[in-house]
Amino acid sequence: MLPLSVLDLSPITQGSTAAHSYRHTLDLAQHAERWGYHRYWLAEHHNMPGIGSAATSVLLAYVGAGTSTIRIGAGGVMLPNHAPLQVVEQFGTLESLFPGRIDLGLGRAPGTDPSAARALRRTLNSNPDEFPRDVLEVMAFFRAAQPGQPVRAVPGAGLKVPLWILGSSTFGAQVAAALGLPFAFASHFAPALMTQAIEIYRSGFEPSAQLATPYLMLGVNVVAADTDTDARFLASSGRQAFASLRRGHPIELPPPSREWERDNRADMSDGGTTTRVSFVGAPDTVAQMATAFVEDAKPDELILVSHIYDHGARLRSYELTARVMQLLPAH
């Protein structure tokens, strides 16, 4: 079967708080574990009113303590915002708390706007092209400490935490291929270079101590409901938030709106494939969309994100999706 995973941004809905979002995050993780999802990842974003997962490693500790078998990790940590040593210490701590369950996905984007990036880093002089060097430094700190080594990660040194490279362009594909690491592509919000990035990753892959052959995970937006009409209505929440973000005005996740859905029906009807990969509909509709996508891209794993205002409906979407998509064969 094709492995399925969850990408959670711990959405903060209009009229709610981050505290509510965290309880919903843990509840979703516990359900995902029971439904057979393989991983539960949280993503680092900053200065976003509708995203509560800024302190990613802290929230992962909360999720880890409330689950027992599902892999948990970052999808991802935005490496330019952090010193590599700090990242290794945080994820070494998580691995020590939840051994054999931790993933560390690394991205080179800031995960925020320039003003917030400056507030995070105290400078804007960091160079995103130095991302490969920073990844190598993370890898070095995870190796067993050597005698006389002046700086070591405690905890972290000697622990086996699988690293992933995240990307929305060909750059991440090149880094993942050169270092022999698994690659997660953000087709859920930036699929324009997906096909090219997949080809670069697979053709240029160099085996490593962590991975012998390429391993590709693709992000997909999914909103599943009992009918296509219900799913499109629920999906209008995420569409509104995404449209506002593209205009430069991020907002809390709004309730679904039939008026917005009607006025933006063209975007709703094509699944948003011009700007992002989305499966929206009843279970049979989602299954058809997923089958076509998997046959074309041939991923090794899918990671699913559902921007749904109502927590119960969000749980239902992941449950329905698990039922139909776990029947998809691995390529």
C-alpha positions as CSV (number, residue, x, y, z in Angstrom):
1,M,0.0,0.0,0.0
2,L,1.0,3.6,-0.6
3,P,2.0,5.1,2.8
4,L,-0.2,8.1,3.8
5,S,0.9,10.8,6.3
6,V,-0.5,14.0,7.8
7,L,0.8,17.5,7.5
8,D,-0.6,19.7,10.2
9,L,-0.2,23.5,10.5
10,S,-2.3,23.5,13.7
11,P,-4.8,25.9,12.2
12,I,-6.2,28.7,14.3
13,T,-9.7,29.3,13.2
14,Q,-11.6,32.6,13.4
15,G,-13.0,33.0,16.8
16,S,-10.7,30.5,18.4
17,T,-7.3,30.4,20.1
18,A,-4.0,28.6,19.7
19,A,-4.8,26.6,22.8
20,H,-7.9,25.1,21.0
21,S,-5.8,24.4,18.0
22,Y,-3.2,22.4,20.0
23,R,-5.9,20.3,21.5
24,H,-7.3,19.6,18.0
25,T,-3.8,18.8,16.8
26,L,-3.3,16.1,19.4
27,D,-6.8,14.7,18.8
28,L,-6.1,14.5,15.1
29,A,-2.8,12.8,15.7
30,Q,-4.4,10.2,18.0
31,H,-7.1,9.5,15.3
32,A,-4.5,9.4,12.5
33,E,-2.5,6.8,14.5
34,R,-5.6,4.6,14.8
35,W,-6.5,5.1,11.1
36,G,-3.1,3.8,10.0
37,Y,-1.3,7.0,8.9
38,H,2.4,6.6,8.8
39,R,3.7,10.1,9.9
40,Y,2.4,13.2,11.6
41,W,4.4,16.3,10.7
42,L,4.1,19.8,11.8
43,A,5.4,22.8,9.8
44,E,7.2,25.9,11.0
45,H,5.6,29.2,10.1
46,H,5.8,32.6,11.7
47,N,3.7,35.7,11.8
48,M,0.7,33.8,10.4
49,P,-2.5,34.5,12.4
50,G,-4.0,31.2,11.2
51,I,-1.0,28.9,11.9
52,G,-0.2,27.8,15.4
53,S,2.9,25.5,14.8
54,A,5.6,28.2,15.0
55,A,7.4,26.5,18.0
56,T,7.5,23.2,16.0
57,S,9.7,21.1,18.3
58,V,7.7,22.1,21.4
59,L,4.4,21.1,19.8
60,L,5.9,17.9,18.6
61,A,6.7,17.0,22.2
62,Y,3.1,17.5,23.1
63,V,2.0,15.2,20.2
64,G,4.6,12.6,21.0
65,A,3.5,12.4,24.6
66,G,-0.1,11.8,23.5
67,T,0.6,9.1,20.9
68,S,2.6,5.9,20.9
69,T,3.4,4.5,17.4
70,I,3.0,7.1,14.7
71,R,6.1,8.8,13.5
72,I,6.3,12.5,14.3
73,G,8.4,15.2,12.9
74,A,9.0,18.5,11.3
75,G,7.8,19.2,7.8
76,G,9.7,21.2,8.3
77,V,12.2,23.2,10.3
78,M,13.2,26.3,8.3
79,L,17.0,26.0,8.7
80,P,17.9,29.6,7.9
81,N,16.0,30.6,11.1
82,H,18.1,28.4,13.4
83,A,21.7,27.4,14.2
84,P,22.3,23.8,13.2
85,L,23.5,22.9,16.7
86,Q,20.2,24.2,18.2
87,V,18.2,22.1,15.7
88,V,20.1,18.9,16.5
89,E,19.8,19.5,20.3
90,Q,16.0,20.0,19.9
91,F,15.5,16.9,17.8
92,G,18.0,14.9,19.8
93,T,15.8,15.7,22.8
94,L,12.7,14.5,20.9
95,E,14.5,11.3,19.8
96,S,15.5,10.7,23.4
97,L,11.9,11.1,24.6
98,F,10.3,9.2,21.7
99,P,13.0,6.8,20.3
100,G,12.6,5.6,16.8
101,R,9.7,7.9,16.0
102,I,11.3,11.2,15.0
103,D,11.8,12.7,11.5
104,L,13.6,16.0,10.8
105,G,12.6,17.7,7.6
106,L,14.7,20.7,6.7
107,G,13.7,23.6,4.4
108,R,15.6,26.7,3.2
109,A,12.7,29.1,3.1
110,P,12.1,31.5,6.0
111,G,8.5,30.4,6.5
112,T,7.5,34.0,7.0
113,D,7.8,37.6,5.7
114,P,11.0,39.7,5.7
115,S,10.0,41.6,8.8
116,A,9.4,38.5,10.9
117,A,12.5,36.9,9.4
118,R,14.6,39.8,10.8
119,A,12.9,39.5,14.1
120,L,13.7,35.8,14.2
121,R,17.3,36.1,13.1
122,R,18.2,39.6,14.2
123,T,19.6,40.0,10.7
124,L,18.7,39.4,7.0
125,N,22.3,38.6,6.0
126,S,21.8,34.8,6.0
127,N,22.2,33.4,2.5
128,P,19.7,30.7,1.4
129,D,22.3,29.3,-0.9
130,E,24.2,28.2,2.1
131,F,21.4,25.8,2.9
132,P,23.5,22.7,1.8
133,R,26.3,23.7,4.1
134,D,23.9,24.1,7.0
135,V,22.4,20.6,6.3
136,L,25.9,19.1,6.3
137,E,26.5,20.8,9.7
138,V,23.3,19.2,11.0
139,M,24.5,15.8,9.8
140,A,27.9,16.3,11.4
141,F,26.4,17.2,14.8
142,F,24.2,14.0,14.7
143,R,27.3,11.8,14.2
144,A,28.9,10.3,17.3
145,A,31.2,12.8,19.0
146,Q,34.9,12.3,18.5
147,P,37.6,12.7,21.2
148,G,38.6,16.3,21.5
149,Q,35.6,17.6,19.6
150,P,35.1,21.2,20.9
151,V,31.3,21.4,20.4
152,R,28.9,18.5,20.6
153,A,25.2,18.2,20.5
154,V,23.9,17.0,23.9
155,P,21.6,15.3,23.3
156,G,21.9,14.5,19.6
157,A,25.4,13.2,18.9
158,G,25.2,9.5,17.9
159,L,21.4,9.5,17.6
160,K,19.8,8.3,14.3
161,V,17.2,10.8,13.4
162,P,16.3,10.5,9.7
163,L,16.8,13.7,7.8
164,W,14.5,14.9,4.9
165,I,15.0,17.7,2.5
166,L,11.9,19.8,1.8
167,G,11.4,21.9,-1.4
168,S,9.1,23.7,-3.7
169,S,11.7,24.1,-6.5
170,T,14.5,22.2,-8.2
171,F,17.1,23.5,-5.7
172,G,15.8,21.2,-2.9
173,A,15.7,18.3,-5.3
174,Q,19.4,18.8,-6.2
175,V,20.4,19.0,-2.5
176,A,18.4,15.8,-1.6
177,A,19.8,13.9,-4.5
178,A,23.4,15.0,-3.8
179,L,23.2,14.1,-0.1
180,G,21.2,10.9,-0.7
181,L,18.3,12.0,1.5
182,P,14.5,11.5,1.1
183,F,12.8,14.4,-0.6
184,A,9.4,15.9,0.2
185,F,8.0,18.3,-2.5
186,A,5.4,20.9,-1.7
187,S,3.0,20.1,-4.5
188,H,0.2,21.1,-2.1
189,F,0.9,24.8,-2.6
190,A,3.6,25.1,-5.3
191,P,3.4,22.3,-8.0
192,A,4.8,24.3,-10.9
193,L,8.2,22.7,-10.8
194,M,7.1,19.3,-9.4
195,T,7.7,17.2,-12.5
196,Q,11.1,18.8,-13.1
197,A,12.1,18.4,-9.5
198,I,11.1,14.8,-9.4
199,E,13.2,14.0,-12.5
200,I,16.3,15.9,-11.1
201,Y,16.0,14.1,-7.7
202,R,15.6,10.6,-9.1
203,S,18.1,10.9,-11.9
204,G,20.8,12.6,-9.7
205,F,20.3,10.5,-6.6
206,E,23.5,9.4,-4.9
207,P,23.1,6.5,-2.3
208,S,24.0,7.4,1.3
209,A,24.3,5.8,4.7
210,Q,20.7,6.8,5.3
211,L,19.1,5.9,2.0
212,A,20.1,3.5,-0.8
213,T,17.5,4.5,-3.4
214,P,15.4,7.7,-3.9
215,Y,12.4,8.2,-1.7
216,L,9.8,10.8,-2.7
217,M,6.9,12.2,-0.7
218,L,4.5,14.6,-2.3
219,G,2.1,17.0,-0.5
220,V,-1.5,17.1,-1.4
221,N,-4.5,19.1,-0.1
222,V,-7.5,16.8,0.6
223,V,-11.0,17.7,1.6
224,A,-13.3,14.7,1.7
225,A,-16.9,14.6,2.7
226,D,-20.0,12.5,2.0
227,T,-20.8,14.3,-1.2
228,D,-18.9,16.5,-3.7
229,T,-21.1,19.4,-2.8
230,D,-20.3,19.1,0.9
231,A,-16.6,18.8,0.2
232,R,-16.5,21.9,-2.0
233,F,-18.3,23.9,0.7
234,L,-15.8,22.7,3.4
235,A,-12.9,23.5,1.1
236,S,-14.0,27.1,0.8
237,S,-12.3,27.8,4.1
238,G,-8.9,26.9,2.9
239,R,-9.5,28.6,-0.4
240,Q,-10.3,31.8,1.3
241,A,-7.2,31.7,3.5
242,F,-5.0,30.8,0.6
243,A,-6.4,33.6,-1.6
244,S,-5.9,36.1,1.3
245,L,-2.3,34.9,1.8
246,R,-1.5,35.4,-1.9
247,R,-2.7,39.0,-1.6
248,G,-0.3,39.5,1.3
249,H,-2.9,39.4,4.1
250,P,-2.7,36.2,6.0
251,I,-5.8,35.5,8.1
252,E,-7.2,33.0,10.6
253,L,-8.9,30.1,9.0
254,P,-12.4,31.3,8.2
255,P,-15.7,29.4,8.3
256,P,-16.8,27.9,5.0
257,S,-18.9,30.3,2.8
258,R,-21.4,29.3,0.1
259,E,-21.2,32.9,-1.2
260,W,-17.4,32.7,-1.6
261,E,-17.7,29.3,-3.1
262,R,-20.3,30.5,-5.7
263,D,-18.2,33.6,-6.6
264,N,-15.0,31.5,-7.0
265,R,-16.6,28.4,-8.5
266,A,-14.0,28.1,-11.3
267,D,-11.2,27.7,-8.7
268,M,-13.3,25.2,-6.7
269,S,-14.3,23.1,-9.7
270,D,-10.8,22.4,-11.0
271,G,-9.5,21.4,-7.6
272,G,-7.1,24.3,-7.6
273,T,-4.6,22.4,-9.7
274,T,-3.4,25.5,-11.4
275,T,-1.9,26.7,-8.1
276,R,-1.7,23.6,-6.0
277,V,-2.5,19.9,-6.0
278,S,-5.9,19.3,-4.3
279,F,-8.4,16.4,-4.1
280,V,-11.8,17.7,-3.1
281,G,-15.0,15.6,-3.2
282,A,-16.8,12.5,-2.0
283,P,-14.7,9.4,-1.4
284,D,-15.1,8.1,-4.9
285,T,-14.1,11.4,-6.3
286,V,-11.0,11.6,-4.1
287,A,-10.0,8.1,-5.0
288,Q,-10.2,8.9,-8.8
289,M,-8.1,12.1,-8.3
290,A,-5.6,10.3,-6.2
291,T,-5.3,7.3,-8.6
292,A,-4.6,9.6,-11.5
293,F,-2.0,11.7,-9.6
294,V,-0.2,8.7,-8.2
295,E,0.0,6.9,-11.6
296,D,1.5,10.1,-13.1
297,A,3.9,11.2,-10.4
298,K,4.7,7.8,-8.8
299,P,5.4,9.0,-5.3
300,D,6.6,6.7,-2.6
301,E,4.4,8.4,-0.1
302,L,1.7,11.1,0.1
303,I,1.4,13.6,2.9
304,L,-2.0,15.2,3.3
305,V,-3.1,18.5,4.6
306,S,-6.8,19.5,5.1
307,H,-7.7,23.1,5.8
308,I,-11.1,22.6,7.3
309,Y,-12.8,25.0,9.8
310,D,-14.8,22.5,11.8
311,H,-12.7,20.0,13.7
312,G,-15.2,17.2,13.4
313,A,-15.4,17.7,9.7
314,R,-11.6,17.7,9.5
315,L,-11.4,14.4,11.3
316,R,-14.1,13.0,9.0
317,S,-12.1,14.1,6.0
318,Y,-9.0,12.3,7.1
319,E,-11.0,9.2,8.0
320,L,-12.7,9.0,4.6
321,T,-9.4,9.7,2.9
322,A,-7.6,6.9,4.8
323,R,-10.3,4.4,3.8
324,V,-10.1,5.1,0.0
325,M,-6.5,6.0,-0.4
326,Q,-4.9,3.3,1.6
327,L,-6.1,0.9,-1.2
328,L,-3.7,2.6,-3.6
329,P,-0.8,0.4,-4.5
330,A,2.8,1.7,-4.0
331,H,4.4,2.2,-7.4
